[in-house]
Amino acid sequence: MATINTLNQIRSSLENHLGKTILLSADKGRKQIVTKKGVLEKVYPSIFVVRLDNEPSGFLRVSYSYSDLLTSTVKLKVYKKNNLSIT
């Protein structure tokens, strides 16, 4: 079971990437993986918010919990200038 310290470490790691462009891959179940590009907008005590770029579905923002990152339901890759860097 994840401890509060582990989730706090994930949150503080995300706080270092606020405002950066990220590539988000989310497992929606039944072998459906959604990949989106956006900007890490806000970090809250229980969730983080990503503002999506040019999204035709109409969703401007998505939010996920830190436990989604811990369980690999959601994976993030941070863009550093022109290249992707895995975090």
Secondary structure, DSSP 8 states (H G I E B T S, - for coil): ---HHHHHHHHHHHHTTTT-EEEEEEEEETTEEEEEEEEEEEE-SSEEEEEESS-TTS--EEEEEHHHHHTTSEEEEEEETTEEEE-
